[in-house]
Amino acid sequence: MKSRILILVAAVVMFQPAWAEAASEKDFEAQTTEQIINLCTATPSDPLYQQAIYFCQGYLVGAYKYYEAAHSGPDAPKFVCLPNPPPSRSSSITMFIEWAKVHPQYWKESPVETEFRFLMEKWPCNQ
């Protein structure tokens, strides 16, 4: 019985996906989508957990708020149209993380580019 548990634990550790790794100081450079995903998926046992989660939320929300401000005029082109009521911050970030996990081809791209790929796919404007 004890050996089965050890084998199960070893399998979980060996096959743990890349996005479940601990956040690193380098991830805070936010140069790639992979770095943002590492921060957004930090676990409570990670020594950088609190900083990683706050950075993740601030980065993603800040990029979207900038988009809103830049496209707030009546003639400004919009390419993301959230539903009414909009999803919560937490659920939006969770959806982005799940989307990014199945689109690893974008992990080396800028996080802002990837965030807006997701947003335009999920909530395009039908103008």
C-alpha positions as CSV (number, residue, x, y, z in Angstrom):
1,M,0.0,0.0,0.0
2,K,2.8,2.4,0.9
3,S,4.6,1.7,-2.3
4,R,1.4,2.5,-4.3
5,I,1.1,5.9,-2.6
6,L,4.8,6.6,-3.3
7,I,4.3,5.7,-7.0
8,L,1.2,7.9,-7.2
9,V,3.0,10.9,-5.6
10,A,6.0,10.4,-7.9
11,A,3.7,10.2,-11.0
12,V,1.9,13.4,-10.0
13,V,5.2,15.3,-9.5
14,M,6.8,13.9,-12.7
15,F,3.7,14.7,-14.9
16,Q,2.9,18.0,-13.3
17,P,2.3,20.6,-16.1
18,A,4.7,23.4,-16.7
19,W,2.3,26.1,-15.6
20,A,2.2,24.6,-12.1
21,E,5.8,25.4,-11.4
22,A,6.7,27.9,-8.7
23,A,6.8,31.6,-9.7
24,S,10.3,33.0,-10.0
25,E,11.7,36.5,-9.8
26,K,12.3,36.4,-13.5
27,D,8.5,35.9,-14.1
28,F,7.9,39.4,-12.8
29,E,9.7,40.8,-15.9
30,A,6.4,39.8,-17.7
31,Q,8.1,39.5,-21.1
32,T,6.3,36.4,-22.1
33,T,2.8,34.9,-21.7
34,E,4.4,32.0,-20.0
35,Q,5.8,34.3,-17.3
36,I,2.4,35.8,-16.7
37,I,0.8,32.3,-16.6
38,N,3.4,31.2,-14.0
39,L,2.5,34.2,-11.9
40,C,-1.3,33.7,-12.3
41,T,-1.1,30.0,-11.4
42,A,1.2,30.3,-8.3
43,T,0.0,28.2,-5.5
44,P,-0.5,29.2,-1.9
45,S,2.6,27.2,-0.9
46,D,4.8,29.3,-3.3
47,P,6.9,31.8,-1.3
48,L,6.0,34.5,-3.9
49,Y,2.3,33.6,-4.0
50,Q,0.8,36.8,-2.8
51,Q,3.1,39.0,-5.0
52,A,2.6,36.7,-8.0
53,I,-1.2,36.8,-7.8
54,Y,-1.4,40.6,-7.2
55,F,1.0,41.2,-10.1
56,C,-1.0,38.8,-12.4
57,Q,-4.3,40.6,-11.6
58,G,-2.8,44.1,-11.8
59,Y,-1.1,43.4,-15.2
60,L,-4.1,41.8,-16.9
61,V,-6.6,44.3,-15.5
62,G,-4.3,47.2,-16.2
63,A,-3.9,46.2,-19.9
64,Y,-7.6,45.9,-20.3
65,K,-8.3,49.3,-18.5
66,Y,-5.8,51.0,-20.8
67,Y,-7.7,49.5,-23.8
68,E,-11.0,50.8,-22.4
69,A,-9.5,54.3,-22.0
70,A,-8.0,54.3,-25.4
71,H,-11.2,53.1,-27.0
72,S,-13.7,55.1,-25.0
73,G,-14.7,57.7,-27.6
74,P,-17.8,57.4,-29.7
75,D,-15.8,56.9,-32.9
76,A,-13.1,54.8,-31.3
77,P,-12.8,51.3,-32.9
78,K,-13.6,48.6,-30.5
79,F,-12.5,45.0,-30.9
80,V,-13.5,43.6,-27.5
81,C,-17.1,43.8,-26.4
82,L,-17.8,42.3,-23.0
83,P,-21.3,41.0,-22.2
84,N,-23.6,42.9,-19.9
85,P,-23.1,42.2,-17.1
86,P,-19.4,41.6,-17.6
87,P,-17.7,38.6,-16.1
88,S,-15.9,39.1,-12.8
89,R,-12.2,39.8,-12.7
90,S,-11.5,36.5,-11.2
91,S,-13.5,34.5,-13.7
92,S,-12.1,36.4,-16.6
93,I,-8.5,35.7,-15.5
94,T,-9.4,32.0,-14.9
95,M,-10.8,31.8,-18.5
96,F,-7.7,33.5,-19.8
97,I,-5.4,31.0,-18.0
98,E,-7.4,28.0,-19.3
99,W,-7.4,29.4,-22.8
100,A,-3.6,30.0,-22.6
101,K,-3.0,26.4,-21.4
102,V,-4.5,25.1,-24.6
103,H,-2.7,27.6,-26.8
104,P,1.0,27.1,-25.8
105,Q,2.0,28.4,-29.2
106,Y,1.6,31.9,-27.8
107,W,3.6,31.4,-24.6
108,K,6.7,33.1,-26.0
109,E,4.7,36.2,-27.1
110,S,4.0,39.3,-25.2
111,P,1.4,38.8,-22.5
112,V,-0.6,41.8,-23.7
113,E,-0.8,40.3,-27.2
114,T,-2.0,37.0,-25.9
115,E,-4.5,38.6,-23.5
116,F,-6.1,40.4,-26.4
117,R,-6.0,37.4,-28.7
118,F,-8.1,35.7,-26.0
119,L,-10.4,38.6,-25.4
120,M,-11.1,39.1,-29.1
121,E,-11.8,35.4,-29.5
122,K,-14.0,35.2,-26.4
123,W,-15.9,38.5,-26.8
124,P,-15.5,39.9,-30.3
125,C,-17.4,43.0,-31.4
126,N,-20.0,42.4,-34.1
127,Q,-19.9,45.8,-35.7
